[in-house]
Amino acid sequence: MEEDIVLVVPKNHRFSNRTTIDLKEVASESFISLAGYDEYKNTVKKLFQSAGFNPKVIFEVDFDLLIEMFQLQMCVGLIPITLCEKYHLNYVKISDPESKFIVGLSWLKDRYISTFADEFRKFIMTYYNNNHNY
């Protein structure tokens, strides 16, 4: 599935009343980002490169602290839109059509898959088909 990557901003931020933004407009902002998760970080890095700047990242934190800092309205950052919706975060969509993150599930068809792993695979596929229109 493809997910939009959006800019999380505090409710009192100068861009909080916007519906979309060109990432170039936030070049002077201090960002917080997710530690680890190299594939996601590479996607975000490409977005910044496309916008023509390297972000000033002040912290890299784990997922729980990242969400908590966003909930406390303390910083800006880029995360998938479903997390914003789940945690009721204030966000602005990015105008760049490449601001997407692909999430997938894979397995080797010709290899043995345990009953539990197969049930998990079926659950994930059913969940996303029923809840995200994919």
C-alpha positions in Angstrom: 0.0 0.0 0.0 1.0 3.6 -0.5 0.8 6.1 2.3 1.1 9.9 2.1 4.0 11.3 4.1 2.8 14.6 5.8 4.4 17.4 7.8 3.3 17.3 11.5 3.1 20.8 13.0 2.0 22.1 16.3 -1.4 23.7 16.3 0.0 27.2 16.9 2.6 26.8 14.2 2.7 29.4 11.4 1.8 26.7 8.8 -0.9 25.0 10.9 -3.7 26.7 9.0 -2.5 25.4 5.6 -3.9 22.3 3.9 -0.8 21.8 1.7 2.8 23.0 1.7 5.8 22.9 -0.5 8.6 21.3 1.5 11.0 24.1 0.5 9.0 26.4 2.8 10.1 24.5 5.9 13.8 24.5 5.1 14.6 26.7 8.1 12.6 24.6 10.6 14.2 22.3 13.2 13.0 18.7 12.7 12.7 15.7 14.9 13.0 12.3 13.1 12.6 8.6 13.7 15.7 6.7 14.7 16.4 3.5 12.8 13.9 2.5 10.1 16.4 3.0 7.3 14.0 2.5 4.5 11.6 5.2 5.8 14.5 7.5 6.5 15.8 7.1 2.9 12.4 8.0 1.5 12.3 11.1 3.7 15.9 12.0 2.7 14.9 11.9 -1.0 12.0 14.2 -0.3 14.3 16.7 1.3 16.8 16.4 -1.5 14.1 16.9 -4.1 13.1 20.1 -2.1 16.7 21.2 -2.3 17.8 21.3 1.3 19.2 19.1 4.1 17.0 19.4 7.2 18.2 20.6 10.5 17.5 17.5 12.6 17.7 18.3 16.3 16.7 14.8 17.6 16.3 11.3 16.3 14.1 9.3 18.7 12.2 6.1 18.9 8.6 5.8 17.7 7.0 6.2 21.1 8.9 9.4 22.0 8.4 10.8 18.5 4.6 10.4 18.8 4.7 11.8 22.4 6.6 14.9 21.3 4.2 15.5 18.4 1.3 15.2 20.9 2.9 17.7 23.2 3.1 20.1 20.2 6.9 20.4 20.6 8.2 19.9 17.1 7.8 19.4 13.4 8.5 16.2 11.4 7.5 14.0 8.6 5.5 10.8 9.2 2.8 8.7 7.4 -0.7 10.2 7.5 -2.3 7.1 9.1 -0.2 7.8 12.2 -1.4 11.4 12.3 -5.0 10.2 12.1 -4.5 7.5 14.7 -2.9 9.8 17.2 -4.9 12.9 16.3 -1.9 15.0 15.3 -2.1 18.3 13.4 -0.6 17.9 9.9 -0.2 19.6 6.6 -0.1 17.6 3.3 3.1 18.0 1.2 2.5 19.2 -2.3 5.2 16.9 -3.8 3.5 13.9 -5.4 6.4 11.8 -4.4 5.7 12.2 -0.7 4.6 8.6 -0.4 5.8 5.6 1.5 5.2 2.1 0.3 4.4 -0.4 2.9 4.4 -4.1 1.9 4.3 -7.6 3.0 6.2 -10.3 1.2 7.0 -14.0 1.4 8.6 -16.6 -0.8 5.9 -18.6 -2.6 7.9 -21.7 -3.0 9.1 -21.9 0.6 7.3 -23.4 3.5 5.2 -21.0 5.6 3.9 -22.1 9.0 0.2 -22.1 9.7 0.6 -19.2 12.1 2.6 -17.1 9.6 0.0 -17.9 6.9 -2.8 -16.8 9.3 -1.0 -13.6 10.1 -0.4 -12.9 6.3 -4.1 -13.5 5.7 -5.1 -11.3 8.6 -2.9 -8.4 7.4 -4.2 -8.6 3.8 -7.8 -8.8 4.9 -7.3 -5.9 7.4 -5.8 -3.6 4.8 -8.3 -4.6 2.1 -11.2 -3.9 4.5 -9.9 -0.7 6.1 -7.8 1.1 3.6 -9.4 0.3 0.2 -6.3 -1.3 -1.3 
